[in-house]
Amino acid sequence: MAKERDIEKVLGSVIRELRLSRNLSQEKLAELGDFERSYISKVENGERAIQFKTVVRFAEAFGIKVSELAAKFEEKSHS
């Protein structure tokens, strides 16, 4: 089983990659997902554990299904 900190780091990396691939600033992503910009930074740096409802909000902000975000997480965590 993956350590909690590893999960946070991998998920943060996925969030950052999705944000950058869509040419979004942290500020714009924060606006789209109704987050604070500092929260985006902490998530991307693996400093915050997030609840499932927050994962849903990130997926919605990116315009993707939660399953797509989860697949990206799985792919990155097993590479």
C-alpha positions in Angstrom: 0.0 0.0 0.0 1.3 3.5 -0.9 2.2 5.8 1.9 -0.1 8.8 2.4 2.6 11.3 1.6 3.4 9.4 -1.7 -0.3 9.6 -2.6 -0.4 13.4 -1.9 2.8 13.9 -4.0 1.6 11.9 -7.0 -1.9 13.5 -7.0 -0.3 16.9 -6.7 1.9 16.1 -9.6 -1.1 15.0 -11.7 -3.0 18.2 -10.8 0.0 20.3 -11.8 0.5 18.4 -15.1 -3.2 18.8 -16.0 -3.1 22.5 -15.1 0.0 23.2 -17.2 -1.3 21.1 -20.2 -4.3 23.4 -20.3 -2.2 26.5 -20.0 -3.9 27.5 -16.7 -2.3 29.6 -14.0 -2.8 28.6 -10.4 -5.0 31.7 -10.1 -7.2 30.6 -13.0 -7.5 27.0 -11.7 -8.4 28.4 -8.3 -11.1 30.5 -9.9 -12.5 27.6 -12.0 -12.6 25.3 -9.0 -13.5 27.9 -6.3 -10.2 27.3 -4.5 -7.7 29.7 -2.9 -4.6 30.0 -5.0 -2.4 29.1 -2.1 -4.4 25.8 -1.7 -3.6 24.9 -5.3 0.1 25.4 -4.6 0.0 23.2 -1.5 -1.9 20.5 -3.3 0.5 20.6 -6.3 3.5 20.3 -3.8 2.0 17.3 -2.0 1.5 19.3 1.2 -2.3 18.8 1.5 -4.4 15.7 1.6 -7.6 16.2 -0.2 -11.1 14.8 0.2 -12.9 13.0 -2.6 -15.3 15.9 -3.1 -12.2 18.1 -3.8 -11.0 15.6 -6.4 -14.5 16.0 -8.0 -14.1 19.8 -8.0 -10.6 19.5 -9.6 -12.0 17.2 -12.3 -14.9 19.6 -13.0 -12.5 22.5 -13.2 -10.4 20.6 -15.8 -13.5 19.5 -17.7 -12.8 15.8 -17.3 -14.4 12.9 -15.6 -13.2 11.8 -12.1 -12.3 8.5 -13.7 -9.9 10.2 -16.1 -8.2 12.0 -13.2 -8.0 8.7 -11.3 -6.6 7.0 -14.4 -3.9 9.6 -14.6 -3.1 9.1 -10.9 -2.9 5.3 -11.4 -0.6 5.7 -14.4 1.7 8.0 -12.7 1.8 6.1 -9.4 2.8 2.9 -11.2 5.4 4.4 -13.5 
